[in-house]
Amino acid sequence: MDKQQHQFIDILQKAKPAEYSYHRYVTSSSDPEININQTQPPEFFPSQAEVVAHLKLLKAFEVMKNKLVPVYDEDDEHDQYREKSWQCLLTLAVRRFIIFMSAAKKAGADDYKLGLDEEGTFRNGNVKNGSFINLMDGVMPPLDVIQVWHAFLLNPKSFYDTCMRNKMLQFANFPFPLLKISQYIDNHTFEFKVPPKLQENYLDLLSRFDHKTDHSFEYEKIHSTRLSLYCPGCHSVLCKSIRVTDGKNGGFADKHFQAPNIKHIPGVFLGESCYCRSVPQLSHESIRYLHLMTDIAKPTPLPGTYKYFSAVLAEPKFRGRQPLILSRSTKEILKYPSRSNSDIVGLLDSFRREFPNDTKRCIILVRNYLQYNYISMTVENGIQIGEDLVGCVLRQQRFVEKMNKLDWLHSPVLRQTIEESLLRYGRFFEMLTEDRYHRQMLVPTLDIDLIWHTHQLTFYGYVRDCKQSPGHSVVDHDDKIDENQVHNGFSLTAKRYKSMFKEDYSVCYCAYCTQRRHASRGLLKSLFKNKKENLSPSFQKDLTHISTHNSINLPTEKAIKASTLNRLPWAIELEYLDFPVSPAAPVESSHSKFYAGLCSSVNAQCSTDSGNCCYIPSCTSHGGSACISDTGLACGGSGGDGSGCGGGGD
């Protein structure tokens, strides 16, 4: 391979540890508080070396997938068997990630209490724990676990909500170790090879959490793995020896999973015993309802409380919010109608009839249970994560495949490409966080999205850069945005970018055009001398395409009609597979009624809502929709007060 196409190796070898946010975090003794009373430039933007390390990791993800589920027929890359096998492997990877996260919690991430003052809790959770940092610094998870961790970080509000409710901000703040991961990825084969000592340390960490299981660093096999389900309330074993998939769509990773509950007691009612005793048959639907009933009874805030109603992530005008009180009052409201229902849809229907004034707040929290994938139930005493992390990885997979096809790692103009992309992301971030416009939906191009993803991998730094921006709120990167809204948002983004920076938003990244742009800016001393026809074919005609990896098909009639004209290829490829939660359309058509009229990324007709959503003074004074959408929306947007499509919802 040409020396020019080994630039990425040279960049990584010459990079200093200080260029990585990870190193800056673990070596810093100070932990400055976030000051939202002033605006300051971002401090945690990724370096060139971090972006290269990220590209290298994306390539390793591809190599891992091809190794685990090989492509035997190049003309049928997305065959049903291969994709189903991959989905099942991801289900096991999510389980392994939950074990890792649970072990980290037991090892020191759990060292503060949830208080009524979220900002105070946040400050306490941000105090660095030296022993926990040293422990995490000495382990390296397997690549399948890393892939789930990576995808979860790219949904920052969901990640924050999970870590906050589980009292794990130490884990949230510990930066994704891009530097170390990159060092263990071969520069030529892109295989992940971890030294035995780090593997041993990782397995030792897991054994501290669960000493009864013989944990393995290698990937789990689909057909040899048997799972048990544990009640999220009383922790009893509900069933044993479940297959991941059984070929009949009845395994745990299948949509129509069914298994008898061995703890079922006929005639038991809610309040007499743990709710699990009243569930005769286990399915994904009954598991979600079991979790809802258990969560209502627990002192822990309902899932989503800190995602949608956070005082920390939101704009300063919402600093008066008290998510714990909001969650408690919601639980009290939910207790009454839940007595006469046995499923979430019935509960939401009855709730809308009986409590019309409180509908919005409760539906925002309860409707998410319709989309949860409780793989965490297969981990005894593990932390509970409802977020469909399998879907998160699958949606990110589109971006991974696109970037690997572009193969920027081996571009002869890699340095210039990354340098320009960093500049463009800085401008995009300025647009995202500009106080006047941060409620509008902005859509990144592929090069900008790569930098945005890299920025978010350091959750600690990303939150600080967002909070100390003019908007003073965390911009989410929700990966469930209607594909048609993405295209509309891209047009708006391109116009604003051109107006603000006097340059085109979509640019060509062939070697010739990249060199010319850098020459015109005075960054190079001479124009690129080679002719276009002599360039590597990989870099002749790739543009900074719209980054649609996080768009989905929505169940509303308007979205369905629009999608028939321009459907996403990946949705077509995977539509015949049976997922517990479909990654292409996580909201089923029969559930779409619970999203109409609310500012949410699964609502194709997002508009400002009137009325009070939660009856908290700091919220009602700004209108109900402000509470619904929190601050930012992803795919670039910032839902703000609900006027931007997609604000903050799932």
C-alpha positions as CSV (number, residue, x, y, z in Angstrom):
1,M,0.0,0.0,0.0
2,D,1.2,3.5,-0.8
3,K,2.9,5.4,2.0
4,Q,0.3,8.2,1.7
5,Q,-2.4,5.6,2.5
6,H,-0.7,4.8,5.8
7,Q,-1.1,8.3,7.1
8,F,-3.4,7.1,9.8
9,I,-0.6,5.0,11.3
10,D,1.7,8.0,11.3
11,I,-1.0,10.2,12.9
12,L,-1.6,7.7,15.7
13,Q,2.1,7.1,16.3
14,K,3.0,10.8,16.6
15,A,0.0,11.7,18.7
16,K,0.7,12.6,22.3
17,P,-1.5,11.1,25.1
18,A,-2.6,14.7,26.0
19,E,-4.4,14.8,22.6
20,Y,-6.9,12.2,24.0
21,S,-9.7,13.3,26.3
22,Y,-9.4,10.0,28.1
23,H,-5.8,10.9,29.2
24,R,-6.8,14.4,30.2
25,Y,-9.6,13.1,32.4
26,V,-7.7,10.3,34.2
27,T,-4.6,12.4,34.8
28,S,-6.3,15.6,35.9
29,S,-6.6,16.2,39.6
30,S,-9.0,19.1,39.3
31,D,-12.7,18.8,38.4
32,P,-14.0,22.2,37.5
33,E,-17.8,22.7,37.9
34,I,-19.9,23.7,35.0
35,N,-20.5,27.4,34.9
36,I,-23.7,28.3,33.0
37,N,-23.5,31.9,33.9
38,Q,-21.0,32.5,31.2
39,T,-20.2,31.2,27.7
40,Q,-16.8,29.8,26.7
41,P,-15.3,28.0,23.7
42,P,-15.5,24.2,23.7
43,E,-12.7,22.5,25.6
44,F,-13.3,18.9,24.6
45,F,-13.5,18.9,20.8
46,P,-11.8,15.7,19.5
47,S,-8.3,15.8,18.1
48,Q,-7.1,14.5,14.8
49,A,-5.7,11.4,16.5
50,E,-9.1,10.7,18.3
51,V,-10.9,10.9,15.0
52,V,-8.4,8.5,13.3
53,A,-8.7,6.1,16.3
54,H,-12.5,6.3,15.9
55,L,-12.3,5.4,12.2
56,K,-10.0,2.5,13.1
57,L,-12.6,1.3,15.6
58,L,-15.4,1.4,13.1
59,K,-13.2,-0.7,10.8
60,A,-12.7,-3.2,13.6
61,F,-16.5,-3.4,14.1
62,E,-16.8,-4.4,10.5
63,V,-14.1,-7.0,10.7
64,M,-15.7,-8.5,13.9
65,K,-19.1,-8.8,12.2
66,N,-17.7,-10.4,9.1
67,K,-15.8,-12.9,11.3
68,L,-18.8,-13.8,13.4
69,V,-21.4,-13.8,10.6
70,P,-19.4,-14.3,7.4
71,V,-20.8,-13.3,4.0
72,Y,-20.8,-16.4,1.9
73,D,-22.6,-14.9,-1.1
74,E,-21.4,-11.4,-2.0
75,D,-24.6,-10.8,-4.0
76,D,-26.8,-11.5,-1.0
77,E,-24.9,-9.6,1.8
78,H,-28.0,-9.0,3.9
79,D,-29.5,-12.4,3.8
80,Q,-32.0,-13.3,6.4
81,Y,-30.0,-15.9,8.2
82,R,-26.9,-13.7,8.5
83,E,-28.8,-10.7,9.9
84,K,-30.8,-12.8,12.3
85,S,-27.6,-14.4,13.6
86,W,-26.1,-10.9,14.0
87,Q,-29.1,-9.6,15.9
88,C,-28.9,-12.6,18.3
89,L,-25.2,-12.0,18.8
90,L,-25.9,-8.4,19.6
91,T,-28.5,-9.5,22.1
92,L,-25.8,-11.5,23.9
93,A,-23.4,-8.6,23.5
94,V,-25.9,-6.3,25.2
95,R,-26.2,-8.8,28.0
96,R,-22.4,-8.9,28.4
97,F,-22.3,-5.1,28.4
98,I,-25.0,-5.0,31.2
99,I,-22.8,-7.4,33.3
100,F,-19.8,-5.2,32.7
101,M,-21.7,-2.1,33.7
102,S,-23.2,-3.8,36.8
103,A,-19.7,-5.0,37.8
104,A,-18.4,-1.4,37.4
105,K,-21.2,-0.2,39.7
106,K,-20.3,-2.7,42.4
107,A,-16.6,-1.9,42.0
108,G,-17.0,1.8,42.8
109,A,-19.3,3.7,40.4
110,D,-22.1,3.7,43.0
111,D,-20.9,6.2,45.5
112,Y,-23.6,8.9,45.9
113,K,-27.3,9.3,46.7
114,L,-30.1,10.6,44.6
115,G,-31.5,13.8,46.0
116,L,-34.3,16.2,45.3
117,D,-31.7,18.6,44.0
118,E,-30.5,17.1,40.7
119,E,-27.8,19.7,40.3
120,G,-26.4,18.8,43.7
121,T,-26.6,15.1,42.9
122,F,-24.8,15.8,39.6
123,R,-22.0,17.7,41.4
124,N,-21.6,14.9,43.9
125,G,-21.5,12.2,41.2
126,N,-18.9,14.2,39.3
127,V,-16.3,14.1,42.1
128,K,-13.6,11.9,40.8
129,N,-13.0,8.5,42.5
130,G,-9.4,7.7,42.1
131,S,-9.7,4.0,42.9
132,F,-12.5,3.6,40.4
133,I,-10.5,5.4,37.7
134,N,-7.5,3.1,38.4
135,L,-9.6,0.0,38.2
136,M,-11.2,1.0,34.9
137,D,-7.9,2.1,33.5
138,G,-6.6,-1.5,34.0
139,V,-9.3,-3.3,32.2
140,M,-10.3,-3.7,28.5
141,P,-13.7,-5.1,27.5
142,P,-14.2,-7.4,24.5
143,L,-15.0,-5.7,21.2
144,D,-18.6,-6.8,21.2
145,V,-19.1,-5.1,24.6
146,I,-17.2,-2.0,23.4
147,Q,-19.6,-1.8,20.4
148,V,-22.6,-1.6,22.7
149,W,-20.9,0.9,24.9
150,H,-20.1,3.0,21.9
151,A,-23.7,3.0,20.6
152,F,-25.1,3.8,24.0
153,L,-22.9,6.9,24.3
154,L,-24.2,8.2,21.0
155,N,-27.6,8.5,22.8
156,P,-26.4,10.9,25.5
157,K,-29.7,11.7,27.2
158,S,-30.6,8.0,27.5
159,F,-27.1,7.2,28.7
160,Y,-27.3,10.0,31.3
161,D,-30.8,8.9,32.5
162,T,-29.6,5.3,32.9
163,C,-26.5,6.3,34.8
164,M,-28.2,8.9,36.9
165,R,-31.0,6.6,38.1
166,N,-28.6,3.8,38.8
167,K,-26.2,6.2,40.6
168,M,-23.4,5.5,38.1
169,L,-22.2,9.0,37.1
170,Q,-18.6,7.8,37.7
171,F,-19.1,5.3,34.9
172,A,-20.8,7.9,32.7
173,N,-17.9,10.4,33.1
174,F,-15.2,7.9,32.6
175,P,-14.2,8.6,29.0
176,F,-14.5,5.9,26.3
177,P,-10.8,4.7,26.0
178,L,-10.3,5.3,22.3
179,L,-6.5,5.5,22.7
180,K,-6.2,2.2,24.4
181,I,-8.7,0.5,22.1
182,S,-6.9,1.8,19.0
183,Q,-3.6,0.4,20.3
184,Y,-5.1,-3.1,20.4
185,I,-6.5,-3.0,16.8
186,D,-4.1,-4.3,14.2
187,N,-3.2,-1.6,11.7
188,H,-3.5,-4.0,8.7
189,T,-6.1,-6.7,9.6
190,F,-8.0,-4.5,12.1
191,E,-8.5,-7.4,14.4
192,F,-8.8,-6.7,18.1
193,K,-6.1,-8.3,20.2
194,V,-6.1,-7.5,23.9
195,P,-3.1,-8.4,26.1
196,P,-3.7,-11.4,28.4
197,K,-3.3,-9.2,31.6
198,L,-6.0,-6.8,30.6
199,Q,-8.3,-9.7,29.7
200,E,-7.6,-11.2,33.1
201,N,-8.3,-7.9,34.9
202,Y,-11.6,-7.6,33.0
203,L,-12.7,-11.1,33.9
204,D,-11.7,-10.5,37.5
205,L,-13.9,-7.4,37.6
206,L,-16.9,-9.4,36.3
207,S,-16.2,-12.2,38.9
208,R,-16.5,-9.6,41.7
209,F,-20.1,-9.0,40.5
210,D,-21.0,-12.6,39.7
211,H,-18.6,-15.3,41.0
212,K,-21.0,-18.1,40.2
213,T,-20.6,-17.7,36.4
214,D,-17.6,-18.7,34.4
215,H,-17.3,-15.5,32.3
216,S,-15.5,-15.6,29.0
217,F,-13.6,-12.9,27.1
218,E,-14.6,-14.5,23.8
219,Y,-17.9,-14.0,22.1
220,E,-20.8,-16.1,23.3
221,K,-22.2,-18.7,20.9
222,I,-25.9,-18.3,20.1
223,H,-26.9,-21.9,20.2
224,S,-24.9,-22.9,23.2
225,T,-26.1,-20.1,25.4
226,R,-29.0,-20.6,27.7
227,L,-30.6,-17.7,29.6
228,S,-32.7,-17.4,32.8
229,L,-35.1,-14.5,33.5
230,Y,-35.1,-12.8,36.9
231,C,-37.8,-10.6,38.4
232,P,-36.8,-6.9,38.5
233,G,-38.7,-6.6,41.8
234,C,-38.1,-9.7,44.0
235,H,-35.2,-11.0,41.9
236,S,-36.7,-14.5,41.8
237,V,-36.0,-16.8,38.8
238,L,-39.0,-16.7,36.6
239,C,-37.9,-19.2,34.0
240,K,-34.7,-21.1,33.2
241,S,-32.8,-22.3,30.1
242,I,-34.3,-20.0,27.5
243,R,-32.8,-20.1,24.0
244,V,-31.6,-16.9,22.4
245,T,-33.6,-18.0,19.3
246,D,-35.3,-21.2,18.6
247,G,-36.0,-21.1,14.8
248,K,-39.7,-20.7,15.5
249,N,-39.6,-17.0,16.5
250,G,-40.1,-18.0,20.1
251,G,-36.6,-17.4,21.6
252,F,-35.7,-14.4,23.8
253,A,-34.3,-12.5,20.8
254,D,-37.4,-13.2,18.8
255,K,-40.5,-11.0,18.6
256,H,-42.9,-13.7,19.8
257,F,-41.0,-15.0,22.7
258,Q,-43.1,-17.1,25.1
259,A,-42.2,-19.0,28.3
260,P,-44.2,-20.1,31.3
261,N,-43.6,-18.2,34.6
262,I,-42.6,-20.7,37.2
263,K,-43.4,-18.2,40.0
264,H,-47.0,-17.6,38.8
265,I,-49.7,-18.1,41.5
266,P,-53.3,-18.0,40.3
267,G,-55.5,-15.5,42.0
268,V,-52.7,-13.2,43.2
269,F,-53.5,-9.5,42.8
270,L,-51.4,-6.4,42.8
271,G,-50.4,-5.4,46.3
272,E,-50.7,-8.9,47.8
273,S,-47.3,-10.0,46.5
274,C,-44.6,-9.1,44.0
275,Y,-46.4,-8.4,40.7
276,C,-44.4,-11.2,39.0
277,R,-46.6,-13.8,40.8
278,S,-49.6,-12.6,38.8
279,V,-48.0,-13.0,35.4
280,P,-48.8,-16.5,34.0
281,Q,-46.9,-16.3,30.7
282,L,-43.8,-14.4,30.0
283,S,-43.5,-12.5,26.7
284,H,-41.9,-9.2,25.7
285,E,-45.2,-7.4,26.3
286,S,-45.8,-9.0,29.8
287,I,-42.2,-8.3,30.8
288,R,-42.5,-4.6,29.9
289,Y,-45.7,-4.4,32.0
290,L,-44.0,-6.3,34.8
291,H,-41.2,-3.7,34.8
292,L,-43.7,-0.8,34.8
293,M,-45.5,-2.2,37.8
294,T,-42.2,-2.8,39.6
295,D,-40.9,0.6,38.7
296,I,-44.0,2.2,40.1
297,A,-43.5,0.5,43.4
298,K,-39.8,1.2,43.6
299,P,-38.3,4.5,45.1
300,T,-36.0,4.8,42.0
301,P,-37.3,7.4,39.5
302,L,-39.1,6.1,36.4
303,P,-36.9,5.4,33.4
304,G,-36.8,8.5,31.2
305,T,-37.3,10.9,34.1
306,Y,-33.8,12.4,33.7
307,K,-34.0,12.2,29.9
308,Y,-37.1,14.3,29.5
309,F,-37.3,16.3,32.7
310,S,-33.7,16.9,33.7
311,A,-32.8,20.2,35.3
312,V,-29.1,19.6,34.5
313,L,-29.4,18.8,30.8
314,A,-32.0,21.5,30.1
315,E,-31.8,25.2,29.5
316,P,-31.2,27.4,32.6
317,K,-34.8,28.5,32.8
318,F,-35.6,24.9,33.9
319,R,-33.2,24.8,36.8
320,G,-36.1,24.7,39.2
321,R,-37.2,21.3,38.0
322,Q,-37.2,18.5,40.6
323,P,-37.3,15.2,38.6
324,L,-37.7,13.1,41.7
325,I,-40.8,14.8,42.8
326,L,-42.2,14.7,39.2
327,S,-41.5,10.9,39.1
328,R,-43.2,10.3,42.5
329,S,-46.3,12.3,41.6
330,T,-46.5,10.4,38.2
331,K,-46.3,7.1,40.1
332,E,-49.1,8.1,42.4
333,I,-51.3,8.9,39.4
334,L,-50.4,5.7,37.6
335,K,-51.3,3.5,40.6
336,Y,-55.0,3.9,40.2
337,P,-55.7,2.9,36.6
338,S,-53.1,0.2,36.7
339,R,-55.3,-1.9,39.0
340,S,-57.8,-2.6,36.3
341,N,-55.4,-3.2,33.4
342,S,-52.9,-5.9,32.5
343,D,-51.0,-4.3,29.6
344,I,-49.4,-1.0,28.8
345,V,-51.7,-0.1,25.9
346,G,-54.8,-0.6,28.1
347,L,-53.2,1.4,30.9
348,L,-52.5,4.3,28.5
349,D,-56.0,4.2,27.0
350,S,-57.7,4.3,30.4
351,F,-55.3,6.9,31.7
352,R,-56.1,9.2,28.8
353,R,-59.8,8.9,29.7
354,E,-59.6,9.2,33.4
355,F,-56.8,11.8,33.8
356,P,-56.9,14.0,30.8
357,N,-55.2,16.9,32.6
358,D,-52.1,14.7,33.4
359,T,-52.0,12.8,30.1
360,K,-48.9,14.4,28.6
361,R,-46.4,14.0,31.4
362,C,-47.4,10.3,32.2
363,I,-47.6,9.2,28.6
364,I,-44.2,10.6,27.9
365,L,-42.8,8.3,30.5
366,V,-45.1,5.3,30.1
367,R,-45.1,5.0,26.3
368,N,-41.3,4.3,26.3
369,Y,-42.1,0.9,27.9
370,L,-43.7,-0.1,24.6
371,Q,-40.2,0.1,23.0
372,Y,-38.1,-1.4,25.7
373,N,-36.0,-4.5,25.3
374,Y,-35.3,-5.9,28.8
375,I,-32.2,-8.0,28.1
376,S,-31.2,-6.8,31.6
377,M,-33.7,-9.4,33.0
378,T,-31.3,-12.1,32.0
379,V,-28.6,-10.7,34.4
380,E,-29.2,-11.6,38.1
381,N,-29.0,-8.5,40.3
382,G,-27.9,-6.5,37.3
383,I,-28.7,-2.8,36.6
384,Q,-32.0,-2.4,34.7
385,I,-31.7,-0.9,31.2
386,G,-34.9,-0.7,29.2
387,E,-33.3,1.1,26.2
388,D,-33.2,-1.1,23.2
389,L,-29.4,-1.3,22.9
390,V,-29.6,-3.9,20.1
391,G,-31.6,-1.3,18.1
392,C,-29.0,1.4,18.9
393,V,-26.2,-0.8,17.6
394,L,-28.1,-1.7,14.4
395,R,-29.0,1.9,13.6
396,Q,-25.4,2.9,14.1
397,Q,-24.4,0.1,11.9
398,R,-25.6,2.0,8.8
399,F,-23.1,4.8,9.7
400,V,-20.3,2.3,10.3
401,E,-20.9,0.6,6.9
402,K,-21.0,4.0,5.1
403,M,-17.8,5.2,6.7
404,N,-16.0,1.9,6.0
405,K,-17.0,2.0,2.4
406,L,-15.6,5.5,2.0
407,D,-12.4,4.1,3.7
408,W,-11.1,7.5,4.8
409,L,-8.4,5.7,6.9
410,H,-6.5,5.0,3.7
411,S,-7.2,8.3,2.0
412,P,-4.1,10.1,0.6
413,V,-5.5,13.3,2.0
414,L,-6.6,12.0,5.4
415,R,-5.0,14.8,7.4
416,Q,-6.6,17.5,5.3
417,T,-10.0,15.7,5.4
418,I,-10.0,15.5,9.2
419,E,-8.7,19.0,9.6
420,E,-11.5,20.4,7.4
421,S,-14.1,18.2,9.1
422,L,-13.1,19.4,12.5
423,L,-13.5,23.0,11.3
424,R,-16.9,22.2,9.8
425,Y,-18.0,20.4,13.0
426,G,-17.0,23.5,15.0
427,R,-19.3,25.6,12.9
428,F,-22.1,23.0,13.1
429,F,-21.7,22.9,16.9
430,E,-22.0,26.6,16.9
431,M,-25.2,26.4,15.0
432,L,-26.5,23.6,17.3
433,T,-25.9,25.6,20.4
434,E,-26.7,29.1,19.2
435,D,-29.2,30.5,21.7
436,R,-31.5,31.9,19.0
437,Y,-31.7,28.9,16.8
438,H,-31.1,25.8,18.9
439,R,-34.7,24.8,18.7
440,Q,-34.5,24.1,15.0
441,M,-33.6,20.7,13.6
442,L,-30.1,20.5,12.0
443,V,-28.8,17.5,10.1
444,P,-25.1,16.7,9.8
445,T,-23.2,15.5,6.8
446,L,-21.2,12.3,7.1
447,D,-17.9,14.0,7.9
448,I,-19.5,16.3,10.5
449,D,-21.4,13.3,12.0
450,L,-18.1,11.4,12.4
451,I,-16.7,14.3,14.5
452,W,-19.9,14.7,16.4
453,H,-19.9,11.0,17.3
454,T,-16.3,11.3,18.4
455,H,-17.1,14.3,20.6
456,Q,-19.9,12.4,22.3
457,L,-17.7,9.5,23.2
458,T,-16.3,11.7,26.0
459,F,-19.6,12.2,27.8
460,Y,-17.9,14.2,30.5
461,G,-16.5,16.7,28.0
462,Y,-19.5,16.7,25.7
463,V,-21.9,17.7,28.5
464,R,-19.5,20.5,29.6
465,D,-19.1,21.9,26.1
466,C,-22.9,21.9,25.6
467,K,-23.7,23.5,28.9
468,Q,-21.1,26.2,28.5
469,S,-22.3,27.0,25.0
470,P,-24.7,30.0,24.3
471,G,-27.6,27.6,24.5
472,H,-26.5,26.2,27.9
473,S,-28.2,22.9,27.3
474,V,-27.1,19.4,26.2
475,V,-28.0,18.6,22.6
476,D,-29.1,15.1,22.2
477,H,-28.3,12.8,19.3
478,D,-31.5,10.8,19.2
479,D,-31.2,8.0,16.7
480,K,-35.0,7.7,16.0
481,I,-35.8,10.5,13.6
482,D,-38.3,10.3,10.8
483,E,-36.4,10.0,7.5
484,N,-38.5,12.6,5.8
485,Q,-37.9,15.2,8.6
486,V,-34.2,14.5,8.2
487,H,-34.3,15.5,4.5
488,N,-36.3,18.6,5.3
489,G,-33.9,19.5,8.1
490,F,-30.9,19.1,5.9
491,S,-32.2,21.7,3.5
492,L,-32.5,24.2,6.4
493,T,-29.1,23.3,7.7
494,A,-27.4,23.9,4.3
495,K,-29.0,27.3,4.0
496,R,-28.1,28.4,7.4
497,Y,-24.5,27.2,7.0
498,K,-24.1,29.0,3.7
499,S,-25.6,32.2,5.3
500,M,-23.4,32.1,8.4
501,F,-20.0,30.9,7.0
502,K,-20.2,31.8,3.2
503,E,-19.3,28.3,2.2
504,D,-21.3,25.3,0.8
505,Y,-22.4,22.8,3.3
506,S,-22.1,19.8,1.0
507,V,-18.6,19.5,-0.4
508,C,-16.7,16.9,-2.4
509,Y,-14.0,14.9,-0.5
510,C,-12.1,13.5,-3.5
511,A,-8.3,14.1,-3.1
512,Y,-8.3,16.8,-5.8
513,C,-11.1,18.9,-4.3
514,T,-9.8,18.5,-0.8
515,Q,-6.3,19.7,-1.8
516,R,-7.7,22.7,-3.7
517,R,-9.8,23.9,-0.8
518,H,-6.9,23.7,1.6
519,A,-4.7,25.5,-0.9
520,S,-7.2,28.3,-1.3
521,R,-7.2,28.7,2.5
522,G,-3.5,29.0,2.6
523,L,-3.0,25.7,4.4
524,L,-0.9,24.3,1.6
525,K,1.9,25.9,-0.3
526,S,0.9,24.5,-3.7
527,L,-2.0,23.0,-5.5
528,F,-2.4,19.3,-5.7
529,K,-0.4,18.3,-8.8
530,N,-1.8,14.9,-9.6
531,K,-4.5,14.5,-12.1
532,K,-8.0,13.4,-11.0
533,E,-7.9,10.3,-13.2
534,N,-4.8,9.0,-11.3
535,L,-6.4,9.1,-7.9
536,S,-7.6,6.0,-6.0
537,P,-11.2,5.2,-7.1
538,S,-12.3,5.3,-3.4
539,F,-11.8,9.1,-3.3
540,Q,-12.9,10.4,-6.7
541,K,-16.6,11.0,-6.2
542,D,-17.6,10.7,-2.6
543,L,-19.5,13.7,-1.3
544,T,-20.3,14.7,2.2
545,H,-23.7,13.0,2.0
546,I,-26.5,13.6,4.4
547,S,-26.0,11.4,7.5
548,T,-29.3,9.4,7.6
549,H,-28.0,6.5,9.7
550,N,-30.3,7.5,12.5
551,S,-33.5,7.9,10.6
552,I,-36.4,5.5,10.8
553,N,-39.8,4.9,9.3
554,L,-42.6,6.2,11.5
555,P,-46.1,4.7,11.9
556,T,-48.1,7.9,11.2
557,E,-50.1,7.9,8.0
558,K,-48.2,10.9,6.7
559,A,-44.8,9.3,7.3
560,I,-45.9,6.0,5.8
561,K,-47.2,7.7,2.6
562,A,-44.0,9.7,2.3
563,S,-41.7,6.8,2.9
564,T,-43.3,4.8,0.0
565,L,-41.7,7.4,-2.3
566,N,-38.2,7.3,-0.8
567,R,-37.8,4.3,1.5
568,L,-34.6,3.7,3.4
569,P,-32.7,0.7,2.0
570,W,-31.8,-0.7,5.4
571,A,-35.5,-0.7,6.4
572,I,-36.3,-2.9,3.4
573,E,-33.4,-5.2,4.1
574,L,-34.5,-5.9,7.6
575,E,-38.2,-5.6,7.4
576,Y,-38.7,-9.4,7.2
577,L,-36.9,-10.0,10.4
578,D,-38.6,-10.4,13.8
579,F,-37.2,-8.2,16.4
580,P,-38.5,-7.7,20.0
581,V,-38.3,-4.0,19.0
582,S,-38.0,-3.2,15.3
583,P,-34.9,-1.0,14.8
584,A,-36.4,0.5,11.6
585,A,-39.7,1.5,13.1
586,P,-39.6,1.2,16.9
587,V,-43.1,2.4,17.3
588,E,-45.8,0.1,16.0
589,S,-48.7,1.4,14.1
590,S,-51.2,0.5,16.8
591,H,-49.1,2.5,19.3
592,S,-48.8,5.7,17.2
593,K,-51.9,7.2,18.8
594,F,-49.8,7.7,22.0
595,Y,-47.4,9.9,20.1
596,A,-49.7,12.1,18.2
597,G,-49.8,15.7,19.4
598,L,-46.6,15.4,21.5
599,C,-43.3,16.9,20.6
600,S,-41.3,13.8,20.0
601,S,-38.9,12.4,17.5
602,V,-41.4,9.7,16.6
603,N,-44.0,12.3,15.7
604,A,-43.8,13.3,12.0
605,Q,-45.9,16.4,12.7
606,C,-44.1,17.9,15.7
607,S,-45.5,21.2,16.9
608,T,-45.7,23.3,20.0
609,D,-48.1,21.9,22.5
610,S,-50.2,24.2,24.7
611,G,-51.3,23.5,28.2
612,N,-49.5,22.2,31.3
613,C,-47.6,19.0,31.0
614,C,-46.5,18.4,34.6
615,Y,-47.9,21.1,36.9
616,I,-44.5,22.2,38.1
617,P,-44.1,26.0,38.3
618,S,-40.8,26.1,36.5
619,C,-42.4,24.2,33.7
620,T,-45.9,25.6,33.4
621,S,-44.7,29.1,33.2
622,H,-43.0,28.2,29.9
623,G,-45.8,26.1,28.5
624,G,-46.3,22.4,28.5
625,S,-44.2,21.6,25.5
626,A,-41.1,22.9,27.2
627,C,-41.3,20.1,29.7
628,I,-41.9,17.5,27.0
629,S,-39.0,18.2,24.8
630,D,-36.4,19.2,27.3
631,T,-33.6,20.8,25.2
632,G,-32.0,19.3,22.3
633,L,-33.0,17.1,19.7
634,A,-30.7,15.0,17.8
635,C,-30.0,14.4,14.3
636,G,-29.0,17.8,14.9
637,G,-31.8,19.4,16.3
638,S,-32.7,21.0,19.5
639,G,-36.3,20.5,20.4
640,G,-36.3,23.3,22.9
641,D,-39.8,24.3,23.6
642,G,-41.3,21.9,21.2
643,S,-41.2,24.1,18.1
644,G,-38.5,22.0,16.5
645,C,-39.5,18.6,15.2
646,G,-38.3,15.8,17.2
647,G,-37.3,17.5,20.3
648,G,-35.9,15.1,22.7
649,G,-38.4,12.4,22.4
650,D,-37.9,8.7,21.8
